[in-house]
Amino acid sequence: MLVSAELSEREIAILAFEHAWHTHGGLKEQAIRTEFDLSAARYYQLLAQIIDSPLALVHDPMLVKRLLRVRDARSATRSARLLSQND
């Protein structure tokens, strides 16, 4: 499998959007649809793949680290909730 040595234009656009989505006004899901013609679910799948890339970390380390922290915190919350339901 050939791995690109740089982020694609779309990946860069997604990171830029994530960095400043609040300036778009309105609901984030609506802005995602307008900007990328993607469902919110697909956008978040792509974003998850992008932030796992070392290239994304090089491109915007502060943003990527913040997004990884948010994802990890949400995952921990989900896990704790599931564990408490099974008790």
Stockholm file with secondary structure:
# STOCKHOLM 1.0

chainA/1-87         MLVSAELSEREIAILAFEHAWHTHGGLKEQAIRTEFDLSAARYYQLLAQIIDSPLALVHDPMLVKRLLRVRDARSATRSARLLSQND
#=GR chainA/1-87 SS CCCCSSCCHHHHHHHHHHHHGGGGCSCHHHHHHHHHSCCHHHHHHHHHHHHTSHHHHHHCHHHHHHHHHHHHHHHHHHHHHHHHHTC
#=GC SS_cons        CCCCSSCCHHHHHHHHHHHHGGGGCSCHHHHHHHHHSCCHHHHHHHHHHHHTSHHHHHHCHHHHHHHHHHHHHHHHHHHHHHHHHTC
//
